[in-house]
Amino acid sequence: MIHRTIPSSGETLPLIGLGTWQTFDTPDSQSYPRLQTVLSEMHNGGGSLIDSSPMYGLAEKVIGDITSEMPERDAFFYATKVWTTGREAGIRQMESSMQKMKRKTMDLMQIHNLSDWKTHLPVLREWKAAGKIRYTGITHYTDSMHAELESVFSTEKIDFVQFNYSIDSRHAEKRLLDAAAHHGVATLINRPFGEGRLFKKTKNKTLPSWATECDIHSWSAYFLKFIVSHPAVTCVIPATADPVHATENFKAGSGKLPDAGLRKKMIDHLATL
């Protein structure tokens, strides 16, 4: 899988990771083997980043339960978030997340949806200095908050910013992606499939013949390769609990990537469907 550099450290990350919203929020341990297969498919496909949050119900615990039994457990890049108000509440929540995910060190701790970020960011910096976390980040999922995200990382030292971006929702191209690159902030992309909207649009539709020119053999690869072909994208995190879909997703992180001309062709073709 192709890797991109984290600007603040020089470490590299594989282009395709895994989101866990809804997909890993399950009380049923009988679903663990299927979810473990998803994680194994990511590892076998060259991916590493697992993104979660206290907001995602049981997802953090499920991740911890499953990965702790996997030989690849220390090969993953673990990311979660703080999603509360107040310094002490934030510390308690982050400590709980570490316990649930069974990590002594969290690779990335993000402030979810900018919740009380002025309170939490100094704590994240303290934890980073102490070696409890490796990277700091901020997140949101709506176009209307892109300006606020840029305002924060342009004035505060932050390692990662996570936000929404897809082939049919390209507001981030106006400023946010370039601004992140300018300020040396790594980017994580959420909502790459528009919460399923793109698959509804392309259901029962055949890929255009020219898609194979760029190693695109599925609609998921079509959507993901468009995203990761933007040079300011560090990693995209599609969520799935389906091993077959996971395999398709992770394949999108290798092979040829669309150039500017093909990106426009992909947008124009989708508009005709």
C-alpha positions in Angstrom: 0.0 0.0 0.0 1.1 3.5 -0.7 2.2 5.6 2.3 2.1 9.3 3.0 4.2 11.2 5.4 3.0 12.7 8.7 4.6 16.2 8.5 5.2 16.7 12.2 7.4 13.6 12.5 8.4 12.2 9.1 6.7 8.9 10.0 4.6 7.4 7.2 1.1 6.0 7.2 -0.7 3.7 4.7 -3.3 5.6 2.6 -6.3 3.5 3.7 -7.3 2.9 7.3 -10.5 1.8 9.1 -13.3 3.8 10.7 -15.4 2.1 13.4 -18.5 4.2 13.8 -21.6 1.9 14.0 -19.6 -1.0 12.5 -17.7 -2.0 15.7 -20.4 -0.9 18.1 -21.8 -4.4 19.0 -22.5 -6.2 22.3 -22.4 -9.5 20.5 -19.1 -11.3 20.9 -20.2 -13.7 18.2 -19.5 -11.0 15.7 -15.9 -10.7 16.8 -14.5 -13.3 14.4 -15.9 -11.4 11.4 -14.6 -8.1 12.8 -11.2 -9.7 13.4 -11.2 -10.8 9.8 -11.8 -7.1 8.8 -8.7 -6.1 10.8 -6.7 -9.0 9.4 -7.6 -7.9 5.9 -6.4 -4.4 6.7 -3.1 -5.7 8.0 -2.7 -8.1 5.0 -3.6 -5.3 2.6 -0.9 -3.0 4.2 -3.1 -0.7 6.2 -2.7 0.1 9.9 -4.8 3.0 11.2 -7.9 2.2 13.3 -10.0 5.2 14.2 -12.6 5.2 17.1 -14.2 7.4 19.7 -16.1 7.2 23.0 -19.1 8.5 20.9 -19.1 5.2 19.1 -20.7 3.1 21.8 -18.8 -0.1 22.5 -16.4 0.3 19.6 -13.3 1.1 21.7 -13.9 -2.0 23.9 -14.5 -4.2 20.9 -11.3 -3.0 19.2 -9.4 -3.7 22.4 -10.9 -7.1 22.9 -10.2 -8.2 19.4 -6.8 -6.7 18.7 -5.4 -7.9 22.1 -5.8 -11.5 20.9 -4.2 -10.8 17.5 -0.5 -11.4 16.8 -0.5 -8.2 14.7 -1.8 -6.1 17.6 1.2 -3.8 17.8 1.4 -3.3 14.0 -1.8 -1.2 14.1 -1.9 2.6 14.5 -4.6 3.3 17.2 -6.6 6.6 17.1 -9.4 7.7 19.3 -10.9 10.9 20.7 -11.9 12.9 23.7 -15.6 13.9 23.5 -16.7 15.7 26.7 -16.3 19.0 28.5 -14.0 19.9 31.3 -10.4 19.0 32.0 -11.0 16.3 34.6 -13.8 14.7 32.7 -11.6 14.7 29.6 -8.7 13.0 31.5 -11.1 10.4 32.9 -12.5 9.7 29.5 -9.1 9.4 27.8 -7.9 7.0 30.6 -11.0 4.9 30.0 -10.4 4.8 26.3 -6.8 3.6 26.9 -8.1 0.9 29.1 -10.9 -0.2 26.7 -8.5 -0.3 23.8 -5.9 -2.0 25.9 -3.1 0.4 25.0 -0.4 1.8 27.2 0.3 4.4 24.6 -2.3 5.8 22.2 -0.9 6.7 18.7 -3.3 9.5 18.1 -5.7 11.3 20.5 -8.1 13.7 18.8 -10.6 16.3 20.1 -13.9 15.0 18.7 -15.9 17.7 16.8 -13.8 20.4 18.5 -15.6 19.7 21.8 -14.1 22.1 24.5 -10.9 22.1 22.5 -9.3 25.0 24.4 -9.5 22.9 27.6 -8.4 19.6 26.1 -5.6 20.7 23.8 -3.2 21.6 26.7 -3.9 18.2 28.3 -3.1 16.4 25.0 0.2 18.3 24.8 1.0 17.2 28.4 0.2 13.6 27.5 2.3 13.8 24.4 5.2 15.2 26.3 4.8 12.4 28.9 4.7 9.7 26.2 1.1 8.7 26.8 0.1 9.7 23.3 2.2 10.1 20.2 0.1 12.6 18.2 -2.6 15.2 18.8 -5.5 16.0 16.6 -8.9 17.7 16.1 -11.9 16.5 14.1 -15.2 17.5 12.6 -17.5 16.0 9.9 -19.4 19.0 8.3 -18.5 21.5 5.7 -19.7 24.3 8.0 -16.9 23.6 10.4 -14.0 23.6 7.9 -13.2 27.2 8.6 -13.1 26.6 12.3 -10.8 23.6 11.9 -8.4 25.7 9.8 -8.5 28.5 12.3 -7.4 26.1 15.1 -4.6 24.4 13.3 -3.3 27.6 11.8 -2.8 29.1 15.3 -2.1 26.0 17.4 0.4 23.3 16.9 -1.5 20.1 16.1 -0.4 16.9 14.3 -3.6 15.7 12.7 -6.9 17.2 11.4 -9.8 14.9 10.5 -12.7 16.0 8.3 -15.2 15.0 5.6 -14.3 14.8 1.9 -15.7 12.7 -0.9 -16.0 12.8 -4.7 -19.4 14.4 -4.5 -18.7 16.6 -1.4 -15.6 18.5 -2.2 -15.8 21.6 0.0 -12.5 20.7 1.6 -10.8 21.4 -1.8 -11.7 25.1 -1.5 -9.2 25.8 1.4 -8.9 23.1 4.0 -6.8 20.5 2.3 -4.3 23.1 1.0 -4.2 24.8 4.4 -3.4 21.6 6.2 -0.5 21.0 3.8 0.7 24.5 4.2 0.7 24.2 8.0 2.2 20.8 8.1 -0.8 19.0 9.5 -1.6 15.4 8.5 -5.2 14.8 7.3 -7.6 11.9 8.1 -10.7 11.8 5.8 -14.1 10.7 7.1 -17.4 10.1 5.3 -15.6 9.0 2.1 -18.8 7.3 0.8 -21.2 10.0 1.9 -22.6 7.7 4.5 -23.6 5.3 1.8 -25.0 7.9 -0.6 -22.5 7.2 -3.3 -23.2 3.4 -3.4 -27.0 4.1 -3.7 -26.2 6.4 -6.7 -24.1 3.7 -8.4 -26.2 0.6 -7.5 -26.5 -1.7 -10.5 -24.3 0.7 -12.5 -21.3 -0.6 -14.4 -17.9 1.0 -14.0 -16.7 3.0 -17.0 -14.3 1.0 -19.2 -11.5 3.6 -18.7 -11.5 3.0 -14.9 -9.1 0.1 -15.3 -6.5 2.5 -16.5 -6.0 3.5 -12.9 -6.4 0.1 -11.3 -10.0 0.8 -10.4 -12.0 -2.4 -10.3 -14.9 -1.5 -7.9 -17.0 1.5 -7.0 -15.3 1.7 -3.6 -11.9 1.9 -5.3 -13.4 4.6 -7.6 -14.4 6.7 -4.6 -11.4 6.1 -2.4 -8.8 6.5 -5.2 -10.3 9.9 -6.0 -9.8 11.0 -2.4 -6.3 9.7 -1.9 -5.1 11.0 -5.2 -5.2 14.5 -3.6 -1.7 15.0 -2.4 -2.8 16.7 0.9 -4.7 13.5 2.0 -2.7 11.4 4.5 -5.2 8.6 5.2 -8.8 7.9 4.5 -10.9 5.9 7.0 -13.9 4.0 5.5 -15.9 2.1 8.1 -17.0 -1.4 7.4 -17.8 -4.7 9.3 -17.8 -6.7 6.0 -14.5 -8.6 5.2 -15.3 -8.5 1.5 -15.9 -4.8 1.5 -12.8 -4.3 3.6 -10.6 -6.2 1.1 -12.0 -4.0 -1.7 -11.3 -0.8 0.3 -7.7 -1.7 1.1 -6.9 -2.6 -2.4 -7.6 1.0 -3.3 -4.5 2.1 -1.5 -2.2 0.5 -4.1 -1.5 0.8 -7.8 -2.0 3.9 -9.9 -3.7 7.0 -8.6 -5.7 9.4 -10.8 -4.0 12.5 -12.2 -5.8 15.8 -12.5 -7.4 15.0 -15.8 -8.7 11.6 -14.7 -10.1 13.2 -11.4 -12.2 15.6 -13.5 -13.3 12.7 -15.7 -14.4 10.7 -12.6 -16.4 13.7 -11.3 -18.1 14.3 -14.7 -19.0 10.6 -15.1 -20.5 10.3 -11.7 -22.7 13.4 -12.5 -24.2 11.5 -15.4 -25.5 8.6 -13.3 
